[in-house]
C-alpha cells in the first residue's frame, strides 16, 4: 500500500502521454511504447549505479 499512490500517478501519466502521442501527435503506438520503455530503461541504467553508490 505504501507505493500505491506513486504507481497510480505513474500509471495515469503514462496513459495520458501514450494517448497524447498517438492521438494528437500521430506517432505509431508501437513507436510510443518503445520510446517510453527505452527512456525508462536508459534512465534506470544511468541513475541506478549513481544512487547505488
Predicted model as a PDB file, atoms N, CA, C, CB and O in Angstrom, pLDDT in the B-factor column:
MODEL        1                                                                  
ATOM      1  N   UNK A   1       0.825  -1.202   0.000  1.00 79.00           N  
ATOM      2  CA  UNK A   1       0.000   0.000   0.000  1.00 79.00           C  
ATOM      3  C   UNK A   1       0.867   1.262   0.000  1.00 79.00           C  
ATOM      4  CB  UNK A   1      -0.937   0.000   1.214  1.00 79.00           C  
ATOM      5  O   UNK A   1       0.401   2.335  -0.385  1.00 79.00           O  
ATOM      6  N   UNK A   2       2.112   1.139   0.425  1.00 81.00           N  
ATOM      7  CA  UNK A   2       2.962   2.319   0.503  1.00 81.00           C  
ATOM      8  C   UNK A   2       3.302   2.902  -0.859  1.00 81.00           C  
ATOM      9  CB  UNK A   2       4.224   1.985   1.228  1.00 81.00           C  
ATOM     10  O   UNK A   2       3.552   4.103  -0.968  1.00 81.00           O  
ATOM     11  N   UNK A   3       3.315   2.085  -1.885  1.00 86.00           N  
ATOM     12  CA  UNK A   3       3.681   2.558  -3.210  1.00 86.00           C  
ATOM     13  C   UNK A   3       2.458   2.741  -4.111  1.00 86.00           C  
ATOM     14  CB  UNK A   3       4.658   1.591  -3.851  1.00 86.00           C  
ATOM     15  O   UNK A   3       2.601   3.010  -5.304  1.00 86.00           O  
ATOM     16  N   UNK A   4       1.286   2.599  -3.559  1.00 92.00           N  
ATOM     17  CA  UNK A   4       0.067   2.679  -4.371  1.00 92.00           C  
ATOM     18  C   UNK A   4      -0.096   4.050  -5.019  1.00 92.00           C  
ATOM     19  CB  UNK A   4      -1.156   2.367  -3.516  1.00 92.00           C  
ATOM     20  O   UNK A   4      -0.406   4.136  -6.208  1.00 92.00           O  
ATOM     21  N   UNK A   5       0.107   5.117  -4.258  1.00 88.00           N  
ATOM     22  CA  UNK A   5      -0.088   6.455  -4.818  1.00 88.00           C  
ATOM     23  C   UNK A   5       0.926   6.752  -5.916  1.00 88.00           C  
ATOM     24  CB  UNK A   5       0.013   7.509  -3.718  1.00 88.00           C  
ATOM     25  O   UNK A   5       0.590   7.385  -6.917  1.00 88.00           O  
ATOM     26  N   UNK A   6       2.158   6.300  -5.733  1.00 87.00           N  
ATOM     27  CA  UNK A   6       3.171   6.509  -6.755  1.00 87.00           C  
ATOM     28  C   UNK A   6       2.827   5.738  -8.028  1.00 87.00           C  
ATOM     29  CB  UNK A   6       4.545   6.088  -6.233  1.00 87.00           C  
ATOM     30  O   UNK A   6       2.927   6.278  -9.129  1.00 87.00           O  
ATOM     31  N   UNK A   7       2.426   4.485  -7.880  1.00 90.00           N  
ATOM     32  CA  UNK A   7       2.068   3.669  -9.035  1.00 90.00           C  
ATOM     33  C   UNK A   7       0.822   4.225  -9.733  1.00 90.00           C  
ATOM     34  CB  UNK A   7       1.832   2.213  -8.605  1.00 90.00           C  
ATOM     35  O   UNK A   7       0.730   4.191 -10.960  1.00 90.00           O  
ATOM     36  N   UNK A   8      -0.119   4.728  -8.963  1.00 93.00           N  
ATOM     37  CA  UNK A   8      -1.324   5.294  -9.542  1.00 93.00           C  
ATOM     38  C   UNK A   8      -1.007   6.529 -10.381  1.00 93.00           C  
ATOM     39  CB  UNK A   8      -2.321   5.645  -8.446  1.00 93.00           C  
ATOM     40  O   UNK A   8      -1.480   6.654 -11.511  1.00 93.00           O  
ATOM     41  N   UNK A   9      -0.216   7.429  -9.837  1.00 91.00           N  
ATOM     42  CA  UNK A   9       0.132   8.641 -10.579  1.00 91.00           C  
ATOM     43  C   UNK A   9       0.999   8.325 -11.793  1.00 91.00           C  
ATOM     44  CB  UNK A   9       0.855   9.629  -9.668  1.00 91.00           C  
ATOM     45  O   UNK A   9       0.830   8.935 -12.849  1.00 91.00           O  
ATOM     46  N   UNK A  10       1.920   7.382 -11.654  1.00 88.00           N  
ATOM     47  CA  UNK A  10       2.748   6.989 -12.797  1.00 88.00           C  
ATOM     48  C   UNK A  10       1.888   6.364 -13.895  1.00 88.00           C  
ATOM     49  CB  UNK A  10       3.848   6.000 -12.353  1.00 88.00           C  
ATOM     50  O   UNK A  10       2.092   6.636 -15.078  1.00 88.00           O  
ATOM     51  N   UNK A  11       0.940   5.539 -13.505  1.00 90.00           N  
ATOM     52  CA  UNK A  11       0.049   4.922 -14.478  1.00 90.00           C  
ATOM     53  C   UNK A  11      -0.816   5.944 -15.206  1.00 90.00           C  
ATOM     54  CB  UNK A  11      -0.831   3.908 -13.796  1.00 90.00           C  
ATOM     55  O   UNK A  11      -1.003   5.859 -16.419  1.00 90.00           O  
ATOM     56  N   UNK A  12      -1.335   6.899 -14.464  1.00 93.00           N  
ATOM     57  CA  UNK A  12      -2.149   7.945 -15.087  1.00 93.00           C  
ATOM     58  C   UNK A  12      -1.323   8.783 -16.060  1.00 93.00           C  
ATOM     59  CB  UNK A  12      -2.768   8.848 -14.015  1.00 93.00           C  
ATOM     60  O   UNK A  12      -1.775   9.076 -17.167  1.00 93.00           O  
ATOM     61  N   UNK A  13      -0.126   9.164 -15.654  1.00 90.00           N  
ATOM     62  CA  UNK A  13       0.738   9.960 -16.520  1.00 90.00           C  
ATOM     63  C   UNK A  13       1.141   9.177 -17.763  1.00 90.00           C  
ATOM     64  CB  UNK A  13       1.983  10.413 -15.759  1.00 90.00           C  
ATOM     65  O   UNK A  13       1.154   9.729 -18.863  1.00 90.00           O  
ATOM     66  N   UNK A  14       1.468   7.908 -17.603  1.00 88.00           N  
ATOM     67  CA  UNK A  14       1.857   7.083 -18.754  1.00 88.00           C  
ATOM     68  C   UNK A  14       0.707   6.919 -19.730  1.00 88.00           C  
ATOM     69  CB  UNK A  14       2.341   5.712 -18.290  1.00 88.00           C  
ATOM     70  O   UNK A  14       0.901   7.007 -20.942  1.00 88.00           O  
ATOM     71  N   UNK A  15      -0.476   6.682 -19.213  1.00 92.00           N  
ATOM     72  CA  UNK A  15      -1.645   6.541 -20.086  1.00 92.00           C  
ATOM     73  C   UNK A  15      -1.948   7.826 -20.831  1.00 92.00           C  
ATOM     74  CB  UNK A  15      -2.860   6.118 -19.279  1.00 92.00           C  
ATOM     75  O   UNK A  15      -2.259   7.798 -22.022  1.00 92.00           O  
ATOM     76  N   UNK A  16      -1.860   8.953 -20.138  1.00 93.00           N  
ATOM     77  CA  UNK A  16      -2.120  10.230 -20.791  1.00 93.00           C  
ATOM     78  C   UNK A  16      -1.082  10.510 -21.870  1.00 93.00           C  
ATOM     79  CB  UNK A  16      -2.132  11.363 -19.763  1.00 93.00           C  
ATOM     80  O   UNK A  16      -1.429  10.924 -22.976  1.00 93.00           O  
ATOM     81  N   UNK A  17       0.198  10.284 -21.550  1.00 90.00           N  
ATOM     82  CA  UNK A  17       1.237  10.532 -22.548  1.00 90.00           C  
ATOM     83  C   UNK A  17       1.077   9.633 -23.765  1.00 90.00           C  
ATOM     84  CB  UNK A  17       2.614  10.329 -21.935  1.00 90.00           C  
ATOM     85  O   UNK A  17       1.275  10.077 -24.895  1.00 90.00           O  
ATOM     86  N   UNK A  18       0.722   8.381 -23.543  1.00 92.00           N  
ATOM     87  CA  UNK A  18       0.524   7.463 -24.662  1.00 92.00           C  
ATOM     88  C   UNK A  18      -0.614   7.945 -25.550  1.00 92.00           C  
ATOM     89  CB  UNK A  18       0.237   6.041 -24.153  1.00 92.00           C  
ATOM     90  O   UNK A  18      -0.469   7.986 -26.771  1.00 92.00           O  
ATOM     91  N   UNK A  19      -1.730   8.306 -24.960  1.00 93.00           N  
ATOM     92  CA  UNK A  19      -2.858   8.808 -25.749  1.00 93.00           C  
ATOM     93  C   UNK A  19      -2.503  10.113 -26.465  1.00 93.00           C  
ATOM     94  CB  UNK A  19      -4.080   9.023 -24.848  1.00 93.00           C  
ATOM     95  O   UNK A  19      -2.891  10.310 -27.617  1.00 93.00           O  
ATOM     96  N   UNK A  20      -1.780  10.990 -25.803  1.00 94.00           N  
ATOM     97  CA  UNK A  20      -1.381  12.256 -26.412  1.00 94.00           C  
ATOM     98  C   UNK A  20      -0.470  12.020 -27.611  1.00 94.00           C  
ATOM     99  CB  UNK A  20      -0.679  13.148 -25.384  1.00 94.00           C  
ATOM    100  O   UNK A  20      -0.679  12.601 -28.676  1.00 94.00           O  
ATOM    101  N   UNK A  21       0.535  11.171 -27.440  1.00 93.00           N  
ATOM    102  CA  UNK A  21       1.464  10.907 -28.537  1.00 93.00           C  
ATOM    103  C   UNK A  21       0.766  10.244 -29.724  1.00 93.00           C  
ATOM    104  CB  UNK A  21       2.609  10.026 -28.053  1.00 93.00           C  
ATOM    105  O   UNK A  21       1.044  10.571 -30.877  1.00 93.00           O  
ATOM    106  N   UNK A  22      -0.136   9.317 -29.434  1.00 94.00           N  
ATOM    107  CA  UNK A  22      -0.794   8.579 -30.514  1.00 94.00           C  
ATOM    108  C   UNK A  22      -1.871   9.430 -31.191  1.00 94.00           C  
ATOM    109  CB  UNK A  22      -1.413   7.282 -29.971  1.00 94.00           C  
ATOM    110  O   UNK A  22      -1.908   9.516 -32.418  1.00 94.00           O  
ATOM    111  N   UNK A  23      -2.739  10.053 -30.408  1.00 95.00           N  
ATOM    112  CA  UNK A  23      -3.879  10.775 -30.986  1.00 95.00           C  
ATOM    113  C   UNK A  23      -3.531  12.181 -31.461  1.00 95.00           C  
ATOM    114  CB  UNK A  23      -4.988  10.858 -29.977  1.00 95.00           C  
ATOM    115  O   UNK A  23      -3.953  12.580 -32.547  1.00 95.00           O  
ATOM    116  N   UNK A  24      -2.779  12.932 -30.684  1.00 94.00           N  
ATOM    117  CA  UNK A  24      -2.508  14.320 -31.031  1.00 94.00           C  
ATOM    118  C   UNK A  24      -1.310  14.449 -31.970  1.00 94.00           C  
ATOM    119  CB  UNK A  24      -2.267  15.133 -29.772  1.00 94.00           C  
ATOM    120  O   UNK A  24      -1.391  15.131 -32.992  1.00 94.00           O  
ATOM    121  N   UNK A  25      -0.206  13.799 -31.627  1.00 94.00           N  
ATOM    122  CA  UNK A  25       0.997  13.924 -32.444  1.00 94.00           C  
ATOM    123  C   UNK A  25       1.031  12.955 -33.617  1.00 94.00           C  
ATOM    124  CB  UNK A  25       2.208  13.713 -31.593  1.00 94.00           C  
ATOM    125  O   UNK A  25       1.785  13.163 -34.567  1.00 94.00           O  
ATOM    126  N   UNK A  26       0.222  11.895 -33.563  1.00 94.00           N  
ATOM    127  CA  UNK A  26       0.127  10.965 -34.674  1.00 94.00           C  
ATOM    128  C   UNK A  26       1.272   9.982 -34.786  1.00 94.00           C  
ATOM    129  CB  UNK A  26       0.029  11.715 -35.919  1.00 94.00           C  
ATOM    130  O   UNK A  26       1.533   9.466 -35.873  1.00 94.00           O  
ATOM    131  N   UNK A  27       1.960   9.710 -33.694  1.00 92.00           N  
ATOM    132  CA  UNK A  27       3.044   8.730 -33.702  1.00 92.00           C  
ATOM    133  C   UNK A  27       2.426   7.340 -33.574  1.00 92.00           C  
ATOM    134  CB  UNK A  27       4.075   9.003 -32.544  1.00 92.00           C  
ATOM    135  O   UNK A  27       1.422   7.167 -32.883  1.00 92.00           O  
ATOM    136  N   UNK A  28       3.017   6.364 -34.228  1.00 94.00           N  
ATOM    137  CA  UNK A  28       2.503   4.995 -34.172  1.00 94.00           C  
ATOM    138  C   UNK A  28       2.580   4.455 -32.741  1.00 94.00           C  
ATOM    139  CB  UNK A  28       3.293   4.078 -35.136  1.00 94.00           C  
ATOM    140  O   UNK A  28       3.518   4.758 -32.004  1.00 94.00           O  
ATOM    141  N   UNK A  29       1.591   3.661 -32.362  1.00 92.00           N  
ATOM    142  CA  UNK A  29       1.505   3.149 -30.995  1.00 92.00           C  
ATOM    143  C   UNK A  29       2.717   2.294 -30.631  1.00 92.00           C  
ATOM    144  CB  UNK A  29       0.230   2.337 -30.820  1.00 92.00           C  
ATOM    145  O   UNK A  29       3.206   2.362 -29.503  1.00 92.00           O  
ATOM    146  N   UNK A  30       3.198   1.500 -31.566  1.00 93.00           N  
ATOM    147  CA  UNK A  30       4.374   0.669 -31.290  1.00 93.00           C  
ATOM    148  C   UNK A  30       5.604   1.540 -31.025  1.00 93.00           C  
ATOM    149  CB  UNK A  30       4.646  -0.291 -32.469  1.00 93.00           C  
ATOM    150  O   UNK A  30       6.422   1.217 -30.164  1.00 93.00           O  
ATOM    151  N   UNK A  31       5.730   2.623 -31.754  1.00 92.00           N  
ATOM    152  CA  UNK A  31       6.856   3.534 -31.545  1.00 92.00           C  
ATOM    153  C   UNK A  31       6.764   4.230 -30.191  1.00 92.00           C  
ATOM    154  CB  UNK A  31       6.912   4.574 -32.664  1.00 92.00           C  
ATOM    155  O   UNK A  31       7.777   4.424 -29.519  1.00 92.00           O  
ATOM    156  N   UNK A  32       5.564   4.602 -29.797  1.00 91.00           N  
ATOM    157  CA  UNK A  32       5.373   5.252 -28.496  1.00 91.00           C  
ATOM    158  C   UNK A  32       5.726   4.299 -27.365  1.00 91.00           C  
ATOM    159  CB  UNK A  32       3.923   5.743 -28.341  1.00 91.00           C  
ATOM    160  O   UNK A  32       6.409   4.681 -26.415  1.00 91.00           O  
ATOM    161  N   UNK A  33       5.262   3.069 -27.466  1.00 88.00           N  
ATOM    162  CA  UNK A  33       5.583   2.084 -26.441  1.00 88.00           C  
ATOM    163  C   UNK A  33       7.070   1.834 -26.333  1.00 88.00           C  
ATOM    164  CB  UNK A  33       4.876   0.792 -26.725  1.00 88.00           C  
ATOM    165  O   UNK A  33       7.615   1.754 -25.232  1.00 88.00           O  
ATOM    166  N   UNK A  34       7.722   1.712 -27.465  1.00 90.00           N  
ATOM    167  CA  UNK A  34       9.166   1.511 -27.474  1.00 90.00           C  
ATOM    168  C   UNK A  34       9.885   2.719 -26.907  1.00 90.00           C  
ATOM    169  CB  UNK A  34       9.657   1.224 -28.888  1.00 90.00           C  
ATOM    170  O   UNK A  34      10.830   2.569 -26.133  1.00 90.00           O  
ATOM    171  N   UNK A  35       9.457   3.902 -27.276  1.00 86.00           N  
ATOM    172  CA  UNK A  35      10.075   5.127 -26.793  1.00 86.00           C  
ATOM    173  C   UNK A  35       9.959   5.247 -25.280  1.00 86.00           C  
ATOM    174  CB  UNK A  35       9.444   6.334 -27.462  1.00 86.00           C  
ATOM    175  O   UNK A  35      10.946   5.536 -24.603  1.00 86.00           O  
ATOM    176  N   UNK A  36       8.770   5.030 -24.751  1.00 85.00           N  
ATOM    177  CA  UNK A  36       8.576   5.141 -23.312  1.00 85.00           C  
ATOM    178  C   UNK A  36       9.378   4.086 -22.565  1.00 85.00           C  
ATOM    179  CB  UNK A  36       7.099   5.017 -22.966  1.00 85.00           C  
ATOM    180  O   UNK A  36       9.946   4.369 -21.510  1.00 85.00           O  
ATOM    181  N   UNK A  37       9.430   2.883 -23.099  1.00 85.00           N  
ATOM    182  CA  UNK A  37      10.203   1.814 -22.474  1.00 85.00           C  
ATOM    183  C   UNK A  37      11.698   2.108 -22.548  1.00 85.00           C  
ATOM    184  CB  UNK A  37       9.894   0.470 -23.141  1.00 85.00           C  
ATOM    185  O   UNK A  37      12.426   1.888 -21.580  1.00 85.00           O  
ATOM    186  N   UNK A  38      12.153   2.600 -23.690  1.00 89.00           N  
ATOM    187  CA  UNK A  38      13.569   2.900 -23.857  1.00 89.00           C  
ATOM    188  C   UNK A  38      14.013   4.038 -22.949  1.00 89.00           C  
ATOM    189  CB  UNK A  38      13.864   3.249 -25.305  1.00 89.00           C  
ATOM    190  O   UNK A  38      15.090   3.974 -22.358  1.00 89.00           O  
ATOM    191  N   UNK A  39      13.202   5.064 -22.834  1.00 86.00           N  
ATOM    192  CA  UNK A  39      13.545   6.189 -21.968  1.00 86.00           C  
ATOM    193  C   UNK A  39      13.605   5.741 -20.516  1.00 86.00           C  
ATOM    194  CB  UNK A  39      12.529   7.329 -22.132  1.00 86.00           C  
ATOM    195  O   UNK A  39      14.513   6.136 -19.784  1.00 86.00           O  
ATOM    196  N   UNK A  40      12.664   4.934 -20.096  1.00 84.00           N  
ATOM    197  CA  UNK A  40      12.659   4.452 -18.713  1.00 84.00           C  
ATOM    198  C   UNK A  40      13.877   3.585 -18.429  1.00 84.00           C  
ATOM    199  CB  UNK A  40      11.378   3.664 -18.427  1.00 84.00           C  
ATOM    200  O   UNK A  40      14.497   3.719 -17.373  1.00 84.00           O  
ATOM    201  N   UNK A  41      14.226   2.706 -19.347  1.00 88.00           N  
ATOM    202  CA  UNK A  41      15.378   1.820 -19.148  1.00 88.00           C  
ATOM    203  C   UNK A  41      16.683   2.601 -19.191  1.00 88.00           C  
ATOM    204  CB  UNK A  41      15.395   0.713 -20.211  1.00 88.00           C  
ATOM    205  O   UNK A  41      17.598   2.305 -18.423  1.00 88.00           O  
ATOM    206  N   UNK A  42      16.789   3.589 -20.068  1.00 92.00           N  
ATOM    207  CA  UNK A  42      18.000   4.415 -20.123  1.00 92.00           C  
ATOM    208  C   UNK A  42      18.151   5.217 -18.832  1.00 92.00           C  
ATOM    209  CB  UNK A  42      17.960   5.367 -21.345  1.00 92.00           C  
ATOM    210  O   UNK A  42      19.255   5.349 -18.304  1.00 92.00           O  
ATOM    211  N   UNK A  43      17.045   5.750 -18.329  1.00 89.00           N  
ATOM    212  CA  UNK A  43      17.068   6.494 -17.072  1.00 89.00           C  
ATOM    213  C   UNK A  43      17.535   5.594 -15.934  1.00 89.00           C  
ATOM    214  CB  UNK A  43      15.676   7.078 -16.758  1.00 89.00           C  
ATOM    215  O   UNK A  43      18.349   6.007 -15.108  1.00 89.00           O  
ATOM    216  N   UNK A  44      17.029   4.381 -15.886  1.00 89.00           N  
ATOM    217  CA  UNK A  44      17.442   3.420 -14.864  1.00 89.00           C  
ATOM    218  C   UNK A  44      18.914   3.043 -15.003  1.00 89.00           C  
ATOM    219  CB  UNK A  44      16.578   2.169 -14.942  1.00 89.00           C  
ATOM    220  O   UNK A  44      19.625   2.924 -14.006  1.00 89.00           O  
ATOM    221  N   UNK A  45      19.364   2.858 -16.229  1.00 93.00           N  
ATOM    222  CA  UNK A  45      20.751   2.457 -16.450  1.00 93.00           C  
ATOM    223  C   UNK A  45      21.731   3.528 -16.010  1.00 93.00           C  
ATOM    224  CB  UNK A  45      20.973   2.132 -17.908  1.00 93.00           C  
ATOM    225  O   UNK A  45      22.843   3.215 -15.585  1.00 93.00           O  
ATOM    226  N   UNK A  46      21.336   4.772 -16.108  1.00 93.00           N  
ATOM    227  CA  UNK A  46      22.227   5.874 -15.701  1.00 93.00           C  
ATOM    228  C   UNK A  46      22.122   6.146 -14.218  1.00 93.00           C  
ATOM    229  CB  UNK A  46      21.901   7.149 -16.481  1.00 93.00           C  
ATOM    230  O   UNK A  46      23.145   6.322 -13.557  1.00 93.00           O  
ATOM    231  N   UNK A  47      20.925   6.184 -13.676  1.00 92.00           N  
ATOM    232  CA  UNK A  47      20.735   6.620 -12.303  1.00 92.00           C  
ATOM    233  C   UNK A  47      20.914   5.528 -11.256  1.00 92.00           C  
ATOM    234  CB  UNK A  47      19.391   7.199 -12.164  1.00 92.00           C  
ATOM    235  O   UNK A  47      21.325   5.830 -10.135  1.00 92.00           O  
ATOM    236  N   UNK A  48      20.622   4.279 -11.577  1.00 91.00           N  
ATOM    237  CA  UNK A  48      20.739   3.216 -10.583  1.00 91.00           C  
ATOM    238  C   UNK A  48      22.168   3.045 -10.053  1.00 91.00           C  
ATOM    239  CB  UNK A  48      20.261   1.913 -11.177  1.00 91.00           C  
ATOM    240  O   UNK A  48      22.341   2.921  -8.841  1.00 91.00           O  
ATOM    241  N   UNK A  49      23.185   3.034 -10.897  1.00 93.00           N  
ATOM    242  CA  UNK A  49      24.544   2.932 -10.339  1.00 93.00           C  
ATOM    243  C   UNK A  49      24.945   4.145  -9.499  1.00 93.00           C  
ATOM    244  CB  UNK A  49      25.543   2.753 -11.459  1.00 93.00           C  
ATOM    245  O   UNK A  49      25.667   4.025  -8.509  1.00 93.00           O  
ATOM    246  N   UNK A  50      24.461   5.313  -9.916  1.00 94.00           N  
ATOM    247  CA  UNK A  50      24.799   6.532  -9.165  1.00 94.00           C  
ATOM    248  C   UNK A  50      24.155   6.481  -7.783  1.00 94.00           C  
ATOM    249  CB  UNK A  50      24.335   7.807  -9.935  1.00 94.00           C  
ATOM    250  O   UNK A  50      24.810   6.762  -6.779  1.00 94.00           O  
ATOM    251  N   UNK A  51      22.893   6.130  -7.730  1.00 92.00           N  
ATOM    252  CA  UNK A  51      22.184   6.078  -6.457  1.00 92.00           C  
ATOM    253  C   UNK A  51      22.683   4.912  -5.617  1.00 92.00           C  
ATOM    254  CB  UNK A  51      20.673   5.962  -6.685  1.00 92.00           C  
ATOM    255  O   UNK A  51      22.707   5.000  -4.389  1.00 92.00           O  
ATOM    256  N   UNK A  52      23.081   3.818  -6.264  1.00 91.00           N  
ATOM    257  CA  UNK A  52      23.578   2.659  -5.546  1.00 91.00           C  
ATOM    258  C   UNK A  52      24.891   2.900  -4.828  1.00 91.00           C  
ATOM    259  CB  UNK A  52      23.735   1.527  -6.483  1.00 91.00           C  
ATOM    260  O   UNK A  52      25.178   2.276  -3.806  1.00 91.00           O  
ATOM    261  N   UNK A  53      25.679   3.801  -5.367  1.00 88.00           N  
ATOM    262  CA  UNK A  53      26.960   4.080  -4.710  1.00 88.00           C  
ATOM    263  C   UNK A  53      26.764   5.090  -3.621  1.00 88.00           C  
ATOM    264  CB  UNK A  53      28.002   4.580  -5.712  1.00 88.00           C  
ATOM    265  O   UNK A  53      27.723   5.462  -2.945  1.00 88.00           O  
TER     266      UNK A  53                                                      
ENDMDL                                                                          
END                                                                             
